[in-house]
Amino acid sequence: MSPDLPPDNPKRSPGGGHRLLLGNEAMAQGLYEAGCRVAAAYPGTPSTEILESLSTYQAGNLHLEWSVNEKIAVEVAAAASCAGLRSAAVMKQVGLNVALDPLMSLAYTGVVGGMVIIVADDPGPHSSQTEQDTRLLAMAAGVPVLDPVTPEEAREMVHQAYLISERYQTPVILRPVLRICHSRGPVGPVSDRYEGPGPAFVKDTNRWAATPRHRLTLHGELNRKLEKMPSDPLVSGMNGLWRPSKGQGEAAILASGTSAAYAMDLIAERGMDEEMPLFVVRCPWPLGEEGVVETLGGFKRILVLEETGPFLEILLRHRLNVSGRTDGLVPSEGEVTPDVVSEAMDAFFGISNLRSQISKSGEGERERLLSDPGSGIGNPLSEEPGAAAGAKPSPPTLCAGCPHRSSFWALKKTMPGAIYTGDIGCYTLGIELGAVDTVLCMGASISQAAGFYWAYRQSEGPAQPIAGVIGDSTFYHAGVPALINAVQQGAAFVLVIVDNGTTAMTGCQPTPGTGELLSGKEGRDVPLEEVVRGCGVKKLWIVDALDFDALSNSISTAAAAAAEGEMAVVISRSPCVLNITERQGAVPAVDLEICTACGVCTDRFGCPALVMEEDGVHIIADLCPGCGICIEVCPTGAIAAPGGRKG
């Protein structure tokens, strides 16, 4: 970043006091220092720890909340900003899809107090449905976006983002990617917290409640802001050469985010510091192409390194001779790892005519060039760098004793042959049990189940049983409107809400059903069953997920109701095993004389506490919480509870 930091930026400590922090922890420190007064988020890897870390700072004028979804988080933060306070909304990249409606409008109306939207991208993807590029959505919305290179820069950019936001009265997106969020780096000591003015909302209906006629005017104002930003030193100082170099005319590198950090390391390792120009982009939108062209226009070739898509490459390709993802020098999908950067640099500087070879060749020849080990590129579709040749990765699985496993097994038993629509959460792993057929996005299990219902209702054939599965947190997040729609339209299927009382996949954050607030204090709980009834559902069963017979009977009864045209909901309730402190029951015993080593419990049921040995199945007592569902699963009755009860 610019060596001359803005007035309220924390100065780098000249020595001592640094801590080794995750990028998420560094951004939390930046939010605290910069005087953020309201921060709202929905948990999602890789962004979750930002709000959790911010909650450890003691500030009486700081409101934090886990919002029901990202749309609400942006709306809460926007209101605080309109009242003049600094605010933040935090999410992962797919969460921005949920928040696009308020964001697109907010770009027009603008803000008063600084508003930072931290959106953590997940190139790879490692824990997401997509590896989408937030910069594209930022450009579509007309919102500035900043790309940090290190955790310390991520902290500094929080301050920079607030200053840009307040100067131009616009929300600003800070876009750390996975390796910024979850890598550690030295971060300076905590500086004094900035104390801004108190809340003071000024009514102006032409701005805050603008009609379409006024929105046209606001759009023009937004466009003028975007035109001014690239020439503002507050913004332009964020993009530039990494360090002066002697290299001129032949080739240069342009990089952003962690790709720039990897390039810096490799240039230093190879002793190319003085010969290799590296232009680092920290504000990719609005880019200010003129400044980039002025600096790099004399170079014949430019290697572009960025995540997640070829955003900068596309912006510059008509002005500069750029190479990267669009011509195959960098794989067109996946994370840009140090190995990918190294291979791209080798190919770019070692085979100068590679680009022309690829572009002029036919598809078959192009594939040959890209897969040829001698080309220095490697195959973009090859295994992830560092993976052992021929190694078979273990699939992810639900925890031992997870109540969701019982729900899936009961669903398969009572509704065999049904279409099982799944959703986003740890219960997505029901796919390993053969009880999840579709996974699209949060809340889609209900909408897709309704879609299948209407599709099959048109057929004169036998009715198709349909069952959707959604977690309690996901239901609060995006399932409520989908269920209201399904009920109002008259769809009929079974919906199983697996209620473990937490947002388990991202670290066991509370849900509205628990009444617990982010601060740890008690709020008002919003019971799941009351929400379901409020959506218009008349047929509702609430059952203990570990009472297998009762659960199976409830699902069976619900299926019969759905077949009669009723929307039927089963809440399968049991706490997450990560939140229990005592065994659910005694560890079952296996009678090896009866066990046939059929593999139903180890392969199809898939509990990690069950392992197949040469003499049959064994139970790892240290892993088993004693849920007892394996007793019901064993087809031969070899697994029994202490005392002899068998399935």
Secondary structure, 3 states (H helix, E strand, C coil): CCCCCCCCCCCCCCCCCCEEEEHHHHHHHHHHHCCCCEEEECCCCCCCHHHHHHCCCCCCCCEEEECCCHHHHHHHHHHHHHCCCCEEEEEEHHHHHHHHHHHHHHHHHCCCCCEEEEEEECCCCCCCCCCCCHHHHHHHHCCCEECCCCHHHHHHHHHHHHHHHHHHCCCEEECCEHHHHCCEEEECCCCCCCCCCCCCCCCCHHHHCCCHHHHHHHHHHHHHHHHHHHHCHHHHCCCEECCCCCCCCCEEEEEEHHHHHHHHHHHHHCCCCCCCCEEEECCCECCCHHHHHHHHCCCCEEEEECCCCCHHHHHHCCCCCEECCCCCCCCCCCCCCHHHHHHHHHHHHHCCCHHHHHHHCCHHHHHHHHHCHHHCCCCCCCCCCCCCCCCCCCCCCCCCCCHHHHHHHHHHHHCCCCEEECCCCHHHHHHHHCCCCECCCCCHHHHHHHHHHHHHHCCCCCCCCEEEEEEHHHHHHHHHHHHHHHHHHCCCCEEEEEECCCEHHHCCECCCCCCECCCCCECCCCCHHHHHHHCCCCEEEEEECCCHHHHHHHHHHHHHHHHCCCCEEEEEECCCHHHCCCCCCCCCEECCCCCCCCCHHHHHHCCCCEEEECCEEEECCCCCCCCCHHHHHCCCCCEECCCCCEC
